[in-house]
Amino acid sequence: MSTKKEHGLVRKRLRRHVWDAVLKYNMIAPGDLIMVCLSGGKDSYTMLDMLRYIQVAGDVEFDIIAVNLDQKQPRYPEHILPAYLDKTGVRYEIIEKDTYSVVVDKIPVGKTMCSLCSRLRRGNLYTAAERLGATKIALGHHRDDILETFFLNLFYSGRVETMPPKYLTDDKKHIVIRPLAFCYESDIELFSSLEDYPIIPCNLCGSQDGLKRVATKKLLRDWQEKFPGRLESMFTALQNVSTTHLLDTEINNFSELEAQRVVFDSISE
C-alpha cells in the first residue's frame, strides 16, 4: 500500500471514530469554546487535527483554543509548540507554571512522579479554562487508555471504573470531553508518524520504567496478539453495563429486595 493511500485511510478511520464519539456522547454544542489541552504528544496533536476537521466539516459552530502547560521540566523544548501553532493558525495560549519543582520536592527519588504531576497539571488547566471562558475541556485519551485505566482500577484499586468520554468535574464547573475515546492507539501512532508532528517526549522528568500502566499496556497488547478481537469485546462491554448484576450495595439495595407474590382469588363453583 502506498504511503499516500495509507495516510488517507487512517485519517478517514480516525475522523469516523471521532465523529461517532462526539455524536454518541453529545460532546460539542453550538457556541462552545473548546479548550484543547495540547501536550506535544501524538494523542493531543491528533485530537487537535480531528477537532479542526469537525469545526470545518460539521454543521455546529464552535471555537477552539489550544492550551499548553509548560511545567518547567529540564530540557523542555519550549519553542516547538508555539512554532507549530503559529504555522497552523490555531489560537493558543502557553501557560508557564513550575510544577516540576513541586513534584521533585514532594516525590522521593526513584518513585513515580506521574500521579502528582497529573493532578497539578489538571488543576492548572481547570483554572485556565475558567479564566478563558471555555465551555469544554478536551483531553487526548484514546480507546486503549480507557481500557488500561479500567484494568488498572480493577487490578490495583479494587474498583470497576475507567475514563468516561464526557464528564462533569467534581466542582461542577467544567465539562471534560475525550474526542478520541473510540480511536485505536495504533491508528494514532501511524497518523502521527505520517503527519510528522513535532513530538515532545514525555520522559523529560527522567525514566519512569516499571509503571503499572506500562505493565497493563503490555498485558493488553499480548492479549490482542494471542486473542484477536478480545480488546474490541472488552471495550464494547464497557458500553453495555448491567448494573443490577454487580455487587455494589450503593447501586442495588439488596437488603430490601422482595419478590412480588401473585395472589389468586379462589374460584367458587
Secondary structure as the mmCIF struct_conf table of DSSP 4:
data_model
#
loop_
_struct_conf.conf_type_id
_struct_conf.id
_struct_conf.beg_label_comp_id
_struct_conf.beg_label_asym_id
_struct_conf.beg_label_seq_id
_struct_conf.end_label_comp_id
_struct_conf.end_label_asym_id
_struct_conf.end_label_seq_id
HELX_RH_AL_P HELX_RH_AL_P1 THR A 3 LYS A 24
TURN_TY1_P TURN_TY1_P1 TYR A 25 ASN A 26
TURN_TY1_P TURN_TY1_P2 PRO A 30 GLY A 31
STRN STRN1 LEU A 33 CYS A 37
BEND BEND1 GLY A 40 GLY A 41
HELX_RH_AL_P HELX_RH_AL_P2 LYS A 42 ALA A 57
BEND BEND2 GLY A 58 VAL A 60
STRN STRN2 ASP A 63 ASP A 70
TURN_TY1_P TURN_TY1_P3 PRO A 74 ARG A 75
TURN_TY1_P TURN_TY1_P4 GLU A 78 HIS A 79
HELX_RH_AL_P HELX_RH_AL_P3 ILE A 80 THR A 88
TURN_TY1_P TURN_TY1_P5 GLY A 89 GLY A 89
STRN STRN3 TYR A 92 GLU A 96
HELX_RH_AL_P HELX_RH_AL_P4 THR A 99 LYS A 106
BEND BEND3 ILE A 107 ILE A 107
HELX_LH_PP_P HELX_LH_PP_P1 PRO A 108 PRO A 108
TURN_TY1_P TURN_TY1_P6 VAL A 109 GLY A 110
BEND BEND4 LYS A 111 LYS A 111
HELX_RH_AL_P HELX_RH_AL_P5 CYS A 114 LEU A 132
TURN_TY1_P TURN_TY1_P7 GLY A 133 GLY A 133
BEND BEND5 THR A 135 THR A 135
STRN STRN4 LYS A 136 ALA A 138
HELX_RH_AL_P HELX_RH_AL_P6 ARG A 143 LEU A 152
HELX_RH_PI_P HELX_RH_PI_P1 ASN A 153 SER A 157
BEND BEND6 PRO A 165 PRO A 165
STRN STRN5 LYS A 166 LEU A 168
TURN_TY1_P TURN_TY1_P8 ASP A 170 ASP A 171
BEND BEND7 LYS A 172 LYS A 173
STRN STRN6 ILE A 175 ILE A 177
TURN_TY1_P TURN_TY1_P9 PRO A 179 PHE A 182
HELX_RH_AL_P HELX_RH_AL_P7 GLU A 185 GLU A 195
TURN_TY1_P TURN_TY1_P10 ASP A 196 ASP A 196
HELX_LH_PP_P HELX_LH_PP_P2 ILE A 199 PRO A 201
BEND BEND8 CYS A 202 CYS A 202
TURN_TY1_P TURN_TY1_P11 LEU A 204 CYS A 205
TURN_TY1_P TURN_TY1_P12 ASP A 209 GLY A 210
HELX_RH_AL_P HELX_RH_AL_P8 LYS A 212 LYS A 226
BEND BEND9 PHE A 227 PHE A 227
TURN_TY1_P TURN_TY1_P13 PRO A 228 GLY A 229
HELX_RH_AL_P HELX_RH_AL_P9 ARG A 230 ALA A 237
TURN_TY1_P TURN_TY1_P14 LEU A 238 GLN A 239
BEND BEND10 ASN A 240 ASN A 240
HELX_RH_3T_P HELX_RH_3T_P1 THR A 243 HIS A 245
BEND BEND11 LEU A 246 LEU A 246
TURN_TY1_P TURN_TY1_P15 THR A 249 ILE A 251
HELX_RH_3T_P HELX_RH_3T_P2 PHE A 254 GLU A 256
HELX_LH_PP_P HELX_LH_PP_P3 ALA A 259 SER A 266
#
